[in-house]
Amino acid sequence: MTETLARLLAFLVGAVARLPWAWLRAGADGIAGVMRRRGTRESRVALRNLELAYPGLAATDRDALHRAILRTTARQTLETLRLWTRPHAENLGMIRESHGVELFDAAIAAGRGVIVAAPHYGNWELLNQWLAAHTELAILYRAPESALGEAFLRHVRADGAERVVQIRAEAAGIRQLFKRLRDGGVVGILPDQQPKKGDGEFAPFFGRPAYTMTLLPRLAERSGAAVLFAYCERIGDRSFALRIEPAPADIASADTVVATTALNAAVERIARRDPAQYQWTYKRYTLQPSMNPVDNPYRDLERRRHPAQGTP
């Protein structure tokens, strides 16, 4: 039954995604305006993150960036529906520039294993499709709480799935990642998700302590694999530049504070290229060094349901 519902949901998503992009873009901009006016969860989280990460930003500049973030978020959501429901080979035509591909090819050829760190910047679903078209790889992921949600994602990502192994972020999955890297394989990890307590270290991110995964540095340090940052950066309407860059050497340090600091610095540098393309709707600072829930900077957002100031 779950698989049947997933296929039905994918069919409905595909029907929406087949609408002209000009219609979808206008609809996305309308959705972004509603999010601001109604003060939705995503709108409130994004605004709080901007307050935390850019405390010195003028109110008018913060308001403009907040509007741009919501507009980009809504457009990317509908854009991703199209990516999921169209042939991957067709989607890859959206990549108009490629930078650093030679680094990726050389790292694979070296045979030491490759860790691709893919921050939530630009369109990471398009990046996944590019990677799948170029190599076999394993992607670490957190399974959705809903069985239907997981079945849906597996269904819409099926094109090229024979080259991609999705590995759950759990103990058995981590062992699989180590084995793949020792065998010279490629592993993809989203480096800017907040880990569970006990699986991270506090390191600065936009000048504030953020609980940061130690998994990626541990994999790099113990396996000797090369670490590359990769992202598909939006450079126009449905046009992207693929960028692959070397990670800082300290990311493989045995000192987890040094390693996570290097990891966050690399993600922050990418996010600062165009802050509107970063996923500010995610609660990145939920855990604080005190580990006291009272210090959670998002704690009052459920009560703070007023819309953002300014016009959409």
N, C-alpha and C positions, 0 to 999 in steps of 0.2 A: 504493500500500500504506500509506504514512504517513497519508494522509487517512482511509483505512478504519479504521486502528487508532485514530486520533484520535476518530472518530465512535463507535467501540466503547467507548473509554475514557469519553467523554462520557455514553454511555448508562448505563454502570455507575455513574458519579458521580451521575447523575440518580436512579438507583434508590436509592442511599444517601440522597440529599438529600430524597427524598420521605418518609422516616421521620418520625414525629412529632417536633417540635422538642424536646419534653421528653426524649425518648430520646437525641437527638443531644447535647443539653446535658449529660445525665448521662454519656454516653460521652466527651464532651470533657473533663469534669472527671476522669474516670477516666484518660484519656490523660495529662493534666497531672500526676496523681499518679505515674504510671509514669515520666514524664520526670524528675521529681525523684528518685525512688528509684534509678533506674538511672544518673542523672547523664548524660543524653544531651547531645549537642553543643549543642542549643538551651538546655538548662538551664544548662550550664557557661558558655556565652557570656553569657547574661542575668545570671548571678551576677557574672561578671567585670566586665561593664559597670556594674552597680550599685556594685561596689567602686571603679570608676574615677570614676563620675559623682557618687556620694554617699559620699565617703570618711568623712564625719563621722556617718553614719547608724548608730544603735545596731544591734547584731547582730540583736536580735529584730525590729526594724522592717524591716531589710533582708530578713530571712527571710520576713516577712509579705508584703512587696512582691514578692519573688521568686515566691512561691506565686501571688499575684494575677496577675502577668505571664504565667506559664505557663498559668494557667486561662483568661485572656483570649485568649492566643494560640491555644490549642486550640479554644476556642469560636468564635473568628473564622474559623479554618480551615474548620470544618464549616458555619458561617454563610455563608461565601463560596461553598461548593459549592451551597448553595440559591440564592444570588444568581445564579450562573452558569447554573443550570438551570431557572429560573422566569422568566416574562415580566417585563421590566424595569418595565413600568407597575405590576405588582403589587408588585414590590420597593420602589418609591418610596413606597408606603404606609407603610413603616417609618420614614420621615422625618416626625416629629411636630412639629418646630419648624424654622423657617427664619429665619436672621438674616443680613442684609447682601446679600440678593439684589438690592436696588436698586443697590448698588455695582457688581455684576456687569453688570446691565443698562445702567447709565450708561457703564461702561467700553466695552462693545460699541458703544453708540450713538455714542461719541466718535470711533470709526473709526481710532484710533491703534494698534490691536492690543491684545491682552490676553494676559498670561502668567499662568497659574494655577499657583501653587506648592502642591503637595499633599504635605505630609509624611506619613510612615508613622505615622499616628495615627488612632485610631478604625477605620473601615472605608473604605479608599480605593477599593475596588471599587464600593461603593454610590455614592460621590462620582462616579466615572467615569460611572455610569449616569445620575445626575442631570444631569451636564454634557451628555451625549449627548442627553438629552431636551430640553435648552434651546438648544443651539446646535451648529453644526458645529465640530469642533475636531481638532487634530492632537496626538497624544500621543507623547512621546519615550519609548522603552523599550529596554532591553537584551534582546536575543533570548536565549532559553534555549539552553544548549549542545546540547540534544537537539532534533532536527528534529521528533520526535513531540511534545515539550513545546510547541514553538511552534505546531504545527498544532492541538493540543488547545486552547490558549489562544485562538487565532483562532476556533475553532469555538464555544467556550462564550461568547465575547464577541460573537457574530454578531448578536444582537438589537440593532437600532439601529446596526449597524456601518456603514451607509451614511452616517452623520453623523460617524463617527470614522475618522481616518486614523492608523494606527500607523506611526511613523517610527523606524527603527533609529538608535541613538546612534553614528553614524559621520559622516565628513566630508560625504558627500552629503546625509545627513539634516539636518545642521545648516544647510546652505544652504537646504533646503526650509523650515525653521523661520523663517529670516530673511525669506524671500519671503512666507510666510503672514502674518507680523507686519506687513510693509510694506503688505500688501494689506488690513490691518485685521482679520485673522483671530485665532482663539483657539488658544493652544498650552498644553498641560499638561505639567508637568515635576515629577518627584519630586526635591526639592531636597536630600535628606539621604542620598543614595547617595555612597559614596566614589568619586571619579573615578580614572582611570588616571594614572600619573605623568606630569607635564607638563600636565595638564588641570585643575589645582587650585591652591589656596593654603591655607596653614595658618591657621586662625582658631579662637578659643576656642569650645568647645561643652561646657557643663557644667564650665567651669573647666579644660578640658584642650585642647591643640591637636588639631584634627581636620582632616584633609585634605579640603577643601571645594571643590565645583565652582565654576569661574569662568564656566561657560557661561551660567547664568541671568543673572548680573549683566551679562555681555557683551551678551546679547540685549537686555536692558532698556536699557542705555546706548546701544547703537548704533541700536536701532529706535525708541526713544522710547515703547515700548508701556507700558501700565499693568500693574503687578504686583499680584496679589491672592493672599492665602493662603486656601485653602479646605480644609475637612475635615468629615467626618461623625462627630460625637462621640457615643459611646454614652451614653444617658441612662436606660436601662432595658433589660430583657430584650427584645432585638430591637426597640428603639426608639432613634431617633437624632435629633440636632439638627444641621442643616446650618448651618455657620458660614462666612461669607466676610468677610475682613478686609483692609484696605489694608496693603501692605508698607511697611516703613520707607523713607524717601526715599533713604537711603544705599545701598540695594541696587542702585541704578543708577549708583553712583559709578564714575568711570574708574580710581580707585585700587582694585585688586583686594583688597587687605587690608581696606580700609574696607568694601567691598561684601560680601565673604564674612563679615566679622564681623557685619554687619547681618543677613545671611541666617541665620546660625546663631543669632543672638539671637532672631529671630522664631520659628524652629523650636523652640528651647529653651523659649520662653515658652508655646507650644502644648503641648509635651510635659509641662511642669510642671502643666498644668491637672489632669491625672489620669495620673501616670506609668505606671500599669498598662496604659493604652491605647496606649502608645508601643512601637515595635518594638525592644525591647532584645535580641532574639535575633540581631541583625545586628552584625557586627564593624565597628563604626564607626571604631575607632582603630587599625586595622592599620598604616597608615603613620604614622611619627613624623618630626619635623623632621630627625633625623639621617639618615633614609632607610636606616638600618641594620636589617636583618631581626632582629638580636639584640634590638632595642628594641621589637619587636612585643609588646604586652601579652597577646596571646592565644597566644603561642608555645608555652607549656607546657600548653595545655589538652588536647591529645591524650593527654598522659601523665597528666593529672589527671582520672582517670575515677571518682573517688569521688563518691557522691551528695551533694547539698546537705544541710547539717545541718537537723534539724527534721523534723517529720512532714508529709506532704503534705496 
